[in-house]
Amino acid sequence: MHGGEAQQLISGGDLSFQWWRSFKSPTLDALVERAFKANPTVPAAQAALKQAQELVYAQQGFFFPTVAAVYQAERHKVAANVNSSETAGVQGNGENKLPQIENPTRTPHAVPSYYQFHTAELTVSFVPDVFGSNRRQVESLAAQHEAQRFALEATYITLAANVVAAAIQEASLRAQIQATQRIIDADRKSLQILREQFRLGFAMRIDVAAQESALAQAEATLPPLNDQLEQTRDLVRALAGGLPNALDEHFELEELQLPSELPLSVPAKLIEQRPDVRAAEAQLHVANAEVGVAVAAMLPQFSITGALGGNATQIPWLFRTGGPFWSLIGNVNQPIFEGGTLLHRKRAASAALRQAAAQYEITMMTAYQNVADSLQASLADADALAADVDAEQAAKVTYDLTQRQLQVGYVNYLALLSAETTYQQALLTRVQAQATRFGDSVALFQALGGGWWNRPQVAAK
């Protein structure tokens, strides 16, 4: 009892995404589900994932030709001292020879001349991805999208772990406050008795002073506990997406059950389950693709552009005889000298690739360390909790026996209060150890990957 139950490690067992249900608390289950719906970190991560996906689609558009339609209308004023034959006309055939000029007569006091000009054009441009520059850019963005996908899964895991840990902390603080309050009550009763005995001459002043000091020390521990409880409550409210005074749930340690079974993944499987490892792997892929982009930038770039359109002074004549035009342009651009820019960008990309590889290795080692630390903590804290439970039970036996001795007049009331204080202190220590044991299970679930692969949306895909 009291969180000291034995836990069974299931080697190769699968981890449910709703691992918090193993604590058997409907209140906790509802709080986690509310946090998933109301906490702003989830929609923020979802929006970042959507942005990454759209950037992939945008880059894929460069695999296709670009088509643009252009229409340009011009209105020109020609100086009065310029002959109409000197104006910037359009050479054409048939009826569409020159821009129409309203006042072609050249006189010293002639008014300015005006004409209009229309151009309609359709252009098609295409840049063949000969050396794979665009393919590597798409590959890089796709890898960034993959990394963001695992960042979203990590958001769910971290949020659930934080909610459960905060609920356990709240329950622990409530139990500690209750035990501390009982210690204070017992110390006050002891002080009251000692003061009465001192007044009657059956106790020394030094005994009264010692008890006053013990009471003051016990009372000094209560305000920090109350402060921690309120801060924890504020944390729970924030994690659930609410504001202060927006949460009615209360958590007690006795309402939580220690998970009886803990799945233990094999090392090879752990790499697939940890979202931070998968994200680091995606970042390694990004860095590798960026090297390809830097290399392709040093190679020739090809482009093809075609245009079809018409020019005329009147819109109906744009595509009649003499108006239409077309062009086809091929271009090859080979960088020769750019001051070492392209070379150093390639070297920088290669260094970034080495950094990403090292970061992946660090993340992978940290994942194994987290699991090992969580398992070791679970074993050590289980032993510590068992010892604290034994100490609590022994103190309870002493307290009960002292009560019986008081009833038959074998001991005085101070002995009973002392035994009660010892029992409450043992209870306080056990509560802290019990909360630590619950927290170890949360840490292990998180270290194993949090079961994100069994999240309904992911499992459906």
C-alpha positions as CSV (number, residue, x, y, z in Angstrom):
1,M,0.0,0.0,0.0
2,H,0.9,3.7,0.0
3,G,2.5,3.4,-3.5
4,G,4.8,0.6,-2.3
5,E,3.2,-2.1,-4.5
6,A,5.5,-4.2,-6.6
7,Q,5.8,-3.3,-10.3
8,Q,6.4,-5.7,-13.1
9,L,8.6,-4.8,-16.0
10,I,7.3,-6.2,-19.3
11,S,10.2,-6.7,-21.6
12,G,9.2,-5.7,-25.2
13,G,5.8,-4.5,-24.1
14,D,4.0,-1.9,-26.0
15,L,3.2,1.5,-24.4
16,S,-0.2,3.0,-24.6
17,F,-0.5,6.6,-25.6
18,Q,-2.9,7.0,-22.7
19,W,-0.4,5.7,-20.2
20,W,-1.7,8.1,-17.5
21,R,-4.9,5.9,-17.2
22,S,-2.7,3.4,-15.4
23,F,-2.9,5.6,-12.3
24,K,-6.6,4.8,-12.1
25,S,-7.8,8.4,-11.5
26,P,-10.8,9.6,-13.6
27,T,-10.1,13.1,-12.5
28,L,-6.6,12.9,-13.8
29,D,-7.8,11.4,-17.1
30,A,-10.2,14.2,-17.6
31,L,-7.5,16.8,-16.8
32,V,-5.1,15.5,-19.4
33,E,-7.8,15.4,-22.1
34,R,-8.7,18.9,-21.3
35,A,-5.1,20.0,-21.5
36,F,-4.8,18.5,-25.0
37,K,-7.8,20.5,-26.1
38,A,-7.1,23.8,-24.4
39,N,-3.3,24.2,-23.9
40,P,-2.0,26.6,-26.6
41,T,1.2,24.6,-27.1
42,V,-0.7,21.9,-29.1
43,P,-2.2,24.2,-31.7
44,A,1.1,26.1,-31.9
45,A,2.9,22.8,-32.8
46,Q,0.1,21.8,-35.2
47,A,0.4,25.2,-37.0
48,A,4.2,24.8,-37.2
49,L,3.7,21.3,-38.7
50,K,1.2,22.7,-41.3
51,Q,3.7,25.5,-42.2
52,A,6.4,23.0,-42.8
53,Q,4.1,20.9,-45.0
54,E,3.1,24.0,-47.1
55,L,6.8,24.9,-47.6
56,V,7.4,21.5,-49.0
57,Y,4.5,21.9,-51.5
58,A,5.7,25.4,-52.4
59,Q,9.2,24.1,-53.2
60,Q,7.8,21.3,-55.3
61,G,6.2,23.9,-57.5
62,F,9.6,24.6,-59.0
63,F,9.5,21.3,-60.8
64,F,6.9,22.7,-63.1
65,P,7.0,25.6,-65.7
66,T,5.8,29.0,-64.6
67,V,3.2,30.7,-66.8
68,A,2.5,34.4,-66.6
69,A,0.1,36.7,-68.5
70,V,1.0,40.3,-68.9
71,Y,-1.0,43.2,-70.3
72,Q,0.5,46.7,-70.5
73,A,-1.4,49.8,-71.6
74,E,0.6,53.0,-72.4
75,R,-0.4,56.6,-73.0
76,H,2.3,58.9,-74.3
77,K,2.6,62.7,-74.7
78,V,4.8,63.8,-77.6
79,A,6.4,67.2,-77.6
80,A,4.9,69.7,-80.1
81,N,8.2,70.3,-81.8
82,V,8.7,66.6,-82.8
83,N,7.5,65.5,-86.2
84,S,5.1,62.6,-86.2
85,S,7.6,60.5,-88.2
86,E,10.1,60.9,-85.4
87,T,7.9,59.5,-82.7
88,A,8.5,56.1,-81.3
89,G,6.0,54.3,-83.6
90,V,5.6,50.6,-84.2
91,Q,6.7,49.2,-87.5
92,G,3.9,47.0,-88.8
93,N,2.0,45.9,-91.9
94,G,-1.4,46.8,-93.4
95,E,-3.5,49.2,-91.4
96,N,-1.5,49.0,-88.2
97,K,1.6,51.1,-89.2
98,L,2.1,53.9,-86.8
99,P,0.6,55.1,-83.5
100,Q,-2.2,57.4,-84.0
101,I,-1.2,61.0,-83.2
102,E,-4.0,63.5,-82.5
103,N,-2.1,66.7,-83.6
104,P,0.7,65.9,-86.0
105,T,1.0,69.4,-87.4
106,R,4.3,71.1,-86.5
107,T,3.8,74.7,-85.7
108,P,5.7,77.0,-83.3
109,H,2.6,77.1,-81.1
110,A,1.2,73.6,-81.7
111,V,-0.3,71.7,-78.9
112,P,1.4,68.4,-77.7
113,S,0.5,65.2,-79.5
114,Y,-0.8,62.0,-77.7
115,Y,-0.9,58.3,-78.6
116,Q,-1.6,55.0,-76.9
117,F,0.1,51.6,-77.1
118,H,-1.0,48.2,-75.9
119,T,1.0,45.0,-75.3
120,A,-0.4,41.6,-74.4
121,E,2.1,38.8,-73.7
122,L,2.1,35.2,-72.4
123,T,5.4,33.9,-71.0
124,V,6.4,30.4,-70.1
125,S,9.6,29.7,-68.1
126,F,11.1,26.5,-67.1
127,V,14.3,25.7,-65.1
128,P,15.3,22.0,-65.6
129,D,16.6,20.5,-62.4
130,V,19.6,19.0,-64.2
131,F,21.9,18.6,-61.2
132,G,19.2,18.1,-58.5
133,S,19.3,21.4,-56.7
134,N,15.6,21.6,-56.4
135,R,15.2,18.0,-55.5
136,R,17.7,18.4,-52.6
137,Q,15.8,21.5,-51.4
138,V,12.5,19.6,-51.4
139,E,14.3,16.8,-49.6
140,S,15.6,19.3,-47.0
141,L,12.1,20.8,-46.4
142,A,10.5,17.4,-46.3
143,A,13.0,16.4,-43.6
144,Q,12.2,19.6,-41.7
145,H,8.5,18.7,-41.9
146,E,9.4,15.2,-40.5
147,A,11.3,16.9,-37.6
148,Q,8.3,19.1,-36.9
149,R,6.0,16.1,-36.9
150,F,8.0,14.5,-34.1
151,A,8.1,17.9,-32.3
152,L,4.3,17.8,-32.3
153,E,4.4,14.3,-30.8
154,A,6.9,15.5,-28.2
155,T,4.5,18.3,-27.3
156,Y,1.8,15.8,-26.5
157,I,4.1,13.6,-24.5
158,T,5.6,16.6,-22.5
159,L,2.2,18.1,-21.9
160,A,0.8,14.8,-20.5
161,A,3.9,14.2,-18.4
162,N,3.8,17.7,-17.0
163,V,0.1,17.5,-16.1
164,V,0.5,14.1,-14.4
165,A,3.6,15.3,-12.5
166,A,1.8,18.5,-11.4
167,A,-1.2,16.5,-10.2
168,I,1.1,14.2,-8.2
169,Q,3.0,17.2,-6.8
170,E,-0.3,18.7,-5.7
171,A,-1.5,15.5,-4.0
172,S,1.9,15.2,-2.3
173,L,1.8,18.8,-1.0
174,R,-1.7,18.3,0.4
175,A,-0.6,15.3,2.3
176,Q,2.5,17.0,3.6
177,I,0.4,20.0,4.7
178,Q,-2.0,17.7,6.6
179,A,0.9,15.9,8.3
180,T,2.6,19.1,9.2
181,Q,-0.6,20.6,10.6
182,R,-1.0,17.5,12.8
183,I,2.6,17.9,14.0
184,I,1.9,21.6,14.8
185,D,-1.2,20.7,16.7
186,A,0.7,18.1,18.7
187,D,3.5,20.6,19.5
188,R,0.9,23.1,20.6
189,K,-0.7,20.7,23.0
190,S,2.7,19.7,24.3
191,L,3.6,23.3,24.9
192,Q,0.3,24.0,26.6
193,I,0.9,21.1,29.0
194,L,4.5,22.1,29.7
195,R,3.5,25.6,30.5
196,E,0.9,24.4,32.9
197,Q,3.5,22.1,34.5
198,F,6.0,24.9,34.7
199,R,3.3,27.1,36.5
200,L,2.8,24.3,39.0
201,G,6.5,23.7,39.4
202,F,6.6,20.3,37.8
203,A,8.7,21.4,34.7
204,M,11.7,23.6,34.1
205,R,11.8,26.7,32.0
206,I,14.3,25.2,29.6
207,D,11.8,22.4,28.8
208,V,9.2,25.0,27.9
209,A,11.7,27.0,25.8
210,A,12.7,23.8,23.9
211,Q,9.1,23.0,23.1
212,E,8.5,26.6,22.0
213,S,11.4,26.3,19.6
214,A,10.1,23.0,18.3
215,L,6.6,24.5,17.7
216,A,8.1,27.5,15.9
217,Q,10.2,25.3,13.7
218,A,7.1,23.2,12.8
219,E,5.0,26.3,12.1
220,A,7.8,27.8,9.9
221,T,7.5,24.8,7.5
222,L,3.8,25.3,6.8
223,P,3.8,28.6,4.8
224,P,6.3,27.4,2.2
225,L,4.2,24.2,1.7
226,N,1.0,26.3,1.3
227,D,2.9,28.5,-1.2
228,Q,4.1,25.5,-3.2
229,L,0.6,24.1,-3.2
230,E,-0.8,27.3,-4.7
231,Q,1.9,27.6,-7.2
232,T,1.4,24.0,-8.2
233,R,-2.3,24.7,-8.6
234,D,-1.5,27.6,-10.8
235,L,0.7,25.3,-12.9
236,V,-2.1,22.8,-13.2
237,R,-4.5,25.5,-14.3
238,A,-2.0,26.8,-16.9
239,L,-1.3,23.3,-18.3
240,A,-5.1,22.8,-18.6
241,G,-5.3,26.0,-20.6
242,G,-7.1,27.9,-17.9
243,L,-6.6,31.0,-15.8
244,P,-6.3,31.3,-12.0
245,N,-9.4,30.1,-10.1
246,A,-10.5,28.2,-13.2
247,L,-9.9,24.7,-11.9
248,D,-12.0,22.8,-9.4
249,E,-10.3,19.5,-9.4
250,H,-8.3,18.4,-6.3
251,F,-5.9,15.5,-6.1
252,E,-5.1,13.3,-3.2
253,L,-2.4,10.6,-3.0
254,E,-4.8,8.0,-1.8
255,E,-6.8,8.5,-5.1
256,L,-3.9,7.5,-7.2
257,Q,-2.7,3.9,-7.8
258,L,0.9,3.0,-8.8
259,P,1.0,1.4,-12.2
260,S,1.4,-2.4,-11.7
261,E,3.0,-3.0,-15.1
262,L,5.7,-1.0,-16.8
263,P,6.6,-1.9,-20.5
264,L,10.3,-2.0,-21.2
265,S,11.4,-1.5,-24.8
266,V,14.4,-3.3,-26.3
267,P,17.2,-0.8,-27.1
268,A,16.7,-1.0,-30.9
269,K,13.0,-0.3,-30.5
270,L,13.7,2.7,-28.2
271,I,15.4,4.6,-31.0
272,E,12.1,4.4,-33.1
273,Q,10.0,5.4,-30.1
274,R,11.7,8.5,-28.9
275,P,10.4,11.5,-30.7
276,D,13.5,13.5,-29.9
277,V,15.8,10.9,-31.5
278,R,13.5,10.7,-34.6
279,A,13.6,14.5,-34.8
280,A,17.4,14.5,-34.5
281,E,17.5,11.9,-37.3
282,A,15.3,14.2,-39.5
283,Q,17.7,17.1,-38.8
284,L,20.6,14.9,-39.9
285,H,18.6,14.3,-43.1
286,V,18.1,18.1,-43.5
287,A,21.9,18.8,-43.1
288,N,22.7,16.1,-45.7
289,A,20.3,17.6,-48.2
290,E,21.7,21.1,-47.7
291,V,25.1,19.8,-48.7
292,G,23.6,18.6,-52.0
293,V,22.0,22.1,-52.5
294,A,25.4,23.8,-51.9
295,V,27.1,21.4,-54.4
296,A,24.4,22.0,-57.0
297,A,24.8,25.8,-56.7
298,M,28.4,25.4,-58.0
299,L,27.2,23.6,-61.2
300,P,25.7,25.1,-64.4
301,Q,22.1,26.4,-64.1
302,F,19.9,26.0,-67.2
303,S,16.7,27.9,-68.0
304,I,14.3,28.1,-70.9
305,T,11.9,31.0,-71.5
306,G,9.3,31.4,-74.2
307,A,7.0,34.4,-74.9
308,L,4.0,34.9,-77.2
309,G,2.2,38.2,-77.5
310,G,1.1,41.1,-79.5
311,N,1.7,44.9,-79.9
312,A,-0.7,47.5,-81.3
313,T,-2.1,51.0,-80.8
314,Q,-5.6,49.6,-80.5
315,I,-6.7,46.5,-78.6
316,P,-8.5,44.8,-81.6
317,W,-5.2,44.9,-83.6
318,L,-3.1,43.1,-80.9
319,F,-3.2,39.7,-82.7
320,R,-4.0,40.7,-86.2
321,T,-1.4,40.8,-89.0
322,G,1.7,42.6,-87.9
323,G,0.8,42.6,-84.2
324,P,1.8,39.2,-82.9
325,F,5.4,38.3,-81.8
326,W,7.1,35.4,-80.1
327,S,10.5,34.6,-78.6
328,L,12.3,31.5,-77.3
329,I,15.4,32.0,-75.1
330,G,17.7,29.3,-73.7
331,N,20.2,30.2,-71.0
332,V,23.1,28.5,-69.3
333,N,24.7,30.1,-66.3
334,Q,28.0,28.6,-64.9
335,P,29.4,30.4,-61.8
336,I,33.1,31.0,-62.4
337,F,34.2,33.4,-59.6
338,E,32.1,34.6,-56.7
339,G,34.9,35.4,-54.2
340,G,34.8,31.9,-52.7
341,T,31.2,32.3,-51.6
342,L,29.9,29.0,-53.1
343,L,32.9,27.1,-51.9
344,H,32.6,28.3,-48.3
345,R,28.8,27.7,-48.3
346,K,29.5,24.1,-49.3
347,R,32.1,23.8,-46.5
348,A,29.7,25.3,-44.0
349,A,27.0,22.8,-45.1
350,S,29.5,20.0,-44.6
351,A,30.3,21.2,-41.1
352,A,26.6,21.5,-40.3
353,L,26.2,17.9,-41.4
354,R,29.0,16.7,-39.0
355,Q,27.3,18.7,-36.3
356,A,23.9,17.1,-36.9
357,A,25.5,13.7,-36.9
358,A,27.1,14.4,-33.5
359,Q,23.9,15.8,-32.2
360,Y,22.0,12.7,-33.3
361,E,24.5,10.6,-31.4
362,I,24.2,12.7,-28.3
363,T,20.4,12.5,-28.4
364,M,20.5,8.8,-28.9
365,M,22.9,8.3,-25.9
366,T,20.7,10.6,-23.8
367,A,17.7,8.5,-24.6
368,Y,19.4,5.4,-23.3
369,Q,20.6,7.3,-20.3
370,N,17.1,8.5,-19.5
371,V,15.6,5.0,-19.5
372,A,18.5,3.6,-17.4
373,D,18.2,6.5,-14.9
374,S,14.4,6.1,-14.7
375,L,14.7,2.3,-14.1
376,Q,17.5,2.8,-11.5
377,A,15.4,5.5,-9.7
378,S,12.4,3.3,-9.7
379,L,14.3,0.5,-8.0
380,A,16.1,2.7,-5.5
381,D,13.0,4.8,-4.7
382,A,11.0,1.6,-4.3
383,D,13.4,0.4,-1.6
384,A,13.4,3.8,0.0
385,L,9.6,3.9,0.1
386,A,9.5,0.4,1.6
387,A,11.9,1.5,4.4
388,D,9.8,4.7,5.0
389,V,6.6,2.6,5.1
390,D,8.2,0.4,7.7
391,A,9.3,3.4,9.7
392,E,5.8,4.8,9.6
393,Q,4.3,1.6,10.7
394,A,6.8,1.3,13.6
395,A,6.0,4.8,14.6
396,K,2.3,4.1,14.5
397,V,2.8,1.0,16.7
398,T,4.7,3.1,19.2
399,Y,2.0,5.8,19.1
400,D,-0.7,3.2,19.7
401,L,1.2,1.5,22.6
402,T,1.8,4.9,24.1
403,Q,-1.9,5.6,24.0
404,R,-2.6,2.4,25.9
405,Q,0.2,3.2,28.5
406,L,-1.4,6.6,29.0
407,Q,-4.8,5.0,29.7
408,V,-3.3,2.8,32.5
409,G,-1.3,5.7,33.9
410,Y,2.1,4.3,32.9
411,V,3.2,7.4,31.0
412,N,2.2,11.1,31.0
413,Y,0.5,13.0,28.2
414,L,3.8,14.5,26.9
415,A,5.0,11.0,26.0
416,L,1.9,10.5,23.9
417,L,2.4,13.8,22.1
418,S,6.0,13.0,21.5
419,A,5.1,9.6,20.0
420,E,2.4,11.3,17.9
421,T,4.9,13.9,16.6
422,T,7.3,11.1,15.7
423,Y,4.6,9.3,13.8
424,Q,3.5,12.4,11.9
425,Q,7.1,13.1,10.9
426,A,7.4,9.5,9.6
427,L,4.1,10.0,7.8
428,L,5.5,13.1,6.2
429,T,8.6,11.3,5.0
430,R,6.5,8.5,3.6
431,V,4.3,10.9,1.7
432,Q,7.3,12.5,0.0
433,A,8.7,9.0,-0.9
434,Q,5.4,7.9,-2.2
435,A,5.1,11.0,-4.5
436,T,8.7,10.3,-5.7
437,R,7.7,6.7,-6.6
438,F,4.8,8.0,-8.6
439,G,7.0,10.5,-10.4
440,D,9.5,7.7,-11.3
441,S,6.7,5.9,-13.2
442,V,5.9,9.1,-15.1
443,A,9.5,9.7,-15.9
444,L,9.8,6.1,-17.3
445,F,6.7,6.4,-19.4
446,Q,8.1,9.7,-20.9
447,A,11.6,8.2,-21.4
448,L,10.2,5.3,-23.3
449,G,8.6,7.6,-25.8
450,G,5.2,8.2,-24.3
451,G,3.4,5.9,-26.7
452,W,3.0,8.5,-29.4
453,W,2.8,5.9,-32.1
454,N,-0.5,4.7,-30.5
455,R,-2.1,8.1,-30.6
456,P,-5.4,7.7,-32.4
457,Q,-4.5,10.1,-35.3
458,V,-1.1,8.5,-35.8
459,A,-2.4,4.9,-35.5
460,A,-5.1,5.7,-38.1
461,K,-2.4,6.8,-40.6
